[in-house]
Structures are given as C-alpha cells and as structure tokens.
C-alpha cells in the first residue's frame, strides 16, 4: 500500500469519524458534553457537577449495573445537593460498613426503563396533577409540575427540581436534579 493511499485512507476515516461525532446531539452537563452513544457511567464520569454521585456509585459497586444494557432512568443529584445534606451524611454513607444504605439511597434515584420528561408530563396530566413510579430500590417517587418545572418528591416529602431533563444515554436517560432523594 502506497504512502499516498494510506494518507488518503486516514484522511477519509478521520473525516467520516468527525462527521459522525458532529451529528450526535449532545447535552452539556457539568461542563462536559453527554453523548447519547455512551452509557450512563461513561457520561457521568465527565460531569464536574456529579463527582460526588460518581464516587458514591463506585463505593456502592453499581458501576457495572449502570454500565449495563438497562434501560434506566436516573435522577442525578448535583454535588451541591449532596453538600446540602446534614454534615457528615455523605462521609457516613461512603463508609464500607454502610454500603447497603448507600445502595438503597442510590437505587432510589433510578427507575427501570427509559422515561423522558414528555412521558412524565403526560402521566402527571393523566393523573390529575401527579403520578408515581416505583424505583429500583422498591419504594415510589411522586412526580408533579410546579409551573413549567418537573418536581420529584421522595417518601419523606422532600422535593427536587429537574434542572436538566432528557440527557439521553445508550442505556437510558438522565434527569439532573437539585436535591438528594431519600427513601
């Protein structure tokens, strides 16, 4: 194979790859593009706003699960949401002896299936202002609208607002939220 042919082939491959990458519609989360062709973990690790969540997912041993086929709908709290918890809560949850509790909190943020914001809004409308969904953890979350904001309410009555909706992944969808939900 001639050097000229290899050079042309390399340019053609780079152009094709570049065109593919540009066609992929991304959403910016935590200063990084989230690619629909990547899975939940591959994207989450790049978000500067989700370093606490990623550390917790690693500590709970959920990386493989959330990298799997899914589909999953994840309500992903930002770092500030974890920081707003009572002092010591995150450090306590991250201790190896509290892995079961940490796993329970994290899986409470996950709903089986791929549920986008339009679907949730329709379910809320059909439910006369609210709807509920069972989490992977086993308990339910309640969804409602406050003006144009999608609100997620946990079993204790704490409310989180979806700040970035419909961040599509190869194995589901992420909705960024501003509070940590507690079962």
N, C-alpha and C positions, 0 to 999 in steps of 0.2 A: 504494500500500500504506500503510495507516494506521500511525501510530507504535505504537499498541497492538498491532496484529497483528505488526509486526516485533519488538517486545519479547517477545511470547508465543513467536514462532518462535525467537528467540535463546535464550530460557529452555529451550524444548523441545530444541533442538540441544545445549546445554550439558549438560542432564540426561542425554540419550542418550549423549553422549560420555563423561561422567563414569561412567555405569553400565557402559559398555564397558570403560573403564580399570580399574574396580574388579573386574571379573570376570576379568581377566587375572591368572593366577597367576604371581607374580614370586618370584625368589630374591634375597636380599641378598648382594652380593659387594663387598667393599671399600667399604662404606658406601653403596652405591647399589643400587637395585632393577634387576634384569636382566629385561627384558621379552621373552617368547617371540615377540612380534610384530616385534622388532628383530633385525637381523643381528649377527653376532659383533663386528664393529668398532663398530657403533652402541652396543652394550652395554659393550664392553671399555673404551672411552674414558672411561666414567663411574666405573670402579672405581679407587679410590685405591690399592688393592693391586697394580695392574697397570700403573703408569705406565712402568716400565722395559720391560715387554713391548710396550706400545703404541709407545713410542719406537723399539724395535728393529724392529717390524713396519713402521713408517713408513720407517725407514732402509733396510730391505731391499726396499722397494717392493711389499709384499704387501697393502697396504690394499685395493686393488681386488679382488684374488683372494679375500680373506677377507670381502669385502662381497658377493661373487657368490652364485650360486644354491646352490653346494655340492651335497649336504650335506657338512659337515666335522665331525669330532670333534677338538676341540682340548684338549690337556693344557696348561693355562695356569699357568706358574710365577709365584708372587708376587714382589714386589720383594725380599723377604728372601732368596729363593732365588738371585736374581742377585747380591745383595750377598755371599752366602756363597762365590761363586766366587773363585778366586785373584785377588789385587789386580791391577787393570789389564785383566782379561779382558773385561769389558763395554765399557770405553772402546776397547779394541783392536778388538772385533767391530763397533763402531759406526763405525769409520773407513771412508770411502768405498772405499778400496782393498781392504777385507775384506768387501765386500758379498756375494760368493759364499759365503764361510764363514758369515756371519751367516744368509744364506738357508738354508743347509744345516742349521744348528742349529735355526732356527725351524720349518722344514718337517718336521724330525724329531719335532716335537711335534704333528703333525697326521696323522690317519688319515682316508682317504676314507670317506664315509658317515656315518650318524648312529648312533653306538653308545652306548647308555645303560649304566649300571652293572649293571642286571639282566642284560643280554645278556652283558656281560663276565664276570659271576659265573657264568653258566650255561656259558660257554665254558671257564672255568677248571675248573669241576666236571667237565665232559665231557672235559677234557684232563688229568684226574688231578692237579690242583693247579696247572696253569699253562697259559697259552695265549700265542700270539704273533700280532702283527698288523704288516703292512707299512705303513710311514709314507709320506707323500707324498715325503719325501726319498729313499726307496728301501730303507733298512735297516729292521730289525724292532725292535719293543719287546716285552718279555715282561711278562705280567700274572700276578699271583698274589694270594693273600689272606694276610694276617697277622692272625689273629683276625678281626675284622669290617672291617679296613682293606684297601682295594684298593691294591695296590702295583704301580708301573710301574718296570721295570728296563731301563736302557739297555744298549747294546752293550758298555760298559765295566764293567758290573756295578753302577753307581750306582743307588740305589733312591729313588724319590719316592713319597710317600703322597698319595692323593687326599684332600684336606681338605674339599672341597665338590663333590659329584657332581651330575650331571644338571641343569646350568643350561641349559635349552632355549632355542634361538635360532630365528629364522625359517629359517636356513640350516644348522642343525646343533645341536651340543651342546658345552658346555664343561665340563671337569672341572678344578677348581683343584688344583694340586699344589704341594708344598713344596720341590721341588728342580728345578734345570735339568737336562734330559736332554741327553747329549752323544753324537753319532754316532761 
